[in-house]
């Protein structure tokens, strides 16, 4: 799996979790408390996600290098059909 789709899925899940958390906070606390927590919550989630992204990048690159060494891209092998050359 490439890093982009996995990273986007994790960020999307984090945003959904943050939204659900904010709904619970607004529903279960007073207006002042909900406002104070809702001001800080996006910053905390963004910080966590930025730290995760920074840590995930090198890990994903290392995983891709190992996978590339283990299974090289196959070329046409014996028995592959020949491609006719264009004549001009």
C-alpha positions as CSV (number, residue, x, y, z in Angstrom):
1,X,0.0,0.0,0.0
2,X,1.3,3.4,-0.8
3,X,1.7,6.0,1.9
4,X,-0.9,8.5,0.6
5,X,-4.1,6.5,0.9
6,X,-3.1,5.1,4.3
7,X,-2.2,8.5,5.6
8,X,-5.5,10.0,4.2
9,X,-7.5,7.2,5.8
10,X,-5.9,7.8,9.2
11,X,-6.4,11.6,9.0
12,X,-10.0,11.1,8.0
13,X,-10.6,8.7,10.9
14,X,-9.0,11.2,13.3
15,X,-11.3,14.0,12.1
16,X,-14.3,11.8,12.5
17,X,-13.2,10.9,16.0
18,X,-12.6,14.5,16.9
19,X,-16.1,15.4,15.6
20,X,-17.7,12.6,17.6
21,X,-15.8,13.7,20.7
22,X,-16.9,17.3,20.3
23,X,-20.6,16.2,20.0
24,X,-20.3,14.2,23.2
25,X,-18.6,17.1,25.0
26,X,-21.3,19.6,23.9
27,X,-24.0,17.2,24.8
28,X,-22.7,16.3,28.3
29,X,-21.1,19.6,29.6
30,X,-22.0,23.2,30.2
31,X,-21.7,25.7,27.4
32,X,-18.6,27.4,28.9
33,X,-16.8,24.1,29.4
34,X,-17.8,22.9,25.9
35,X,-16.5,26.1,24.4
36,X,-13.2,25.9,26.3
37,X,-12.6,22.2,25.3
38,X,-13.7,22.8,21.7
39,X,-11.1,25.5,21.4
40,X,-8.3,23.3,22.4
41,X,-9.4,19.9,20.9
42,X,-8.6,20.7,17.2
43,X,-5.1,21.8,18.2
44,X,-4.5,18.7,20.2
45,X,-5.7,16.4,17.4
46,X,-3.7,18.4,14.7
47,X,-0.6,18.1,16.8
48,X,-1.1,14.3,17.3
49,X,-1.7,13.8,13.6
50,X,1.3,15.9,12.5
51,X,3.5,13.9,14.9
52,X,2.1,10.6,13.5
53,X,2.6,11.7,9.9
54,X,6.2,12.7,10.6
55,X,6.8,9.3,12.2
56,X,4.9,7.3,9.6
57,X,6.8,8.7,6.5
58,X,10.2,7.1,7.2
59,X,8.5,3.9,8.4
60,X,6.5,3.6,5.2
61,X,9.6,4.3,3.0
62,X,11.6,1.6,4.8
63,X,8.7,-0.9,4.3
64,X,8.5,0.0,0.6
65,X,12.3,-0.5,0.2
66,X,12.1,-3.9,1.9
67,X,9.1,-5.0,-0.3
68,X,10.9,-3.8,-3.4
69,X,13.9,-5.9,-2.6
70,X,11.8,-9.0,-1.9
71,X,9.8,-8.9,-5.1
72,X,11.3,-7.1,-8.1
73,X,9.1,-6.0,-10.9
74,X,8.8,-8.9,-13.3
75,X,9.8,-8.4,-16.8
76,X,8.7,-10.4,-19.8
77,X,9.8,-14.0,-19.2
78,X,10.1,-17.0,-21.3
79,X,6.8,-17.7,-23.1
80,X,5.8,-14.1,-23.1
81,X,4.2,-13.1,-26.5
82,X,6.5,-11.2,-28.7
83,X,5.4,-7.7,-29.6
84,X,5.5,-7.0,-33.3
85,X,7.7,-4.1,-34.4
86,X,6.1,-1.3,-36.3
87,X,7.3,-1.1,-39.9
88,X,7.4,2.2,-41.6
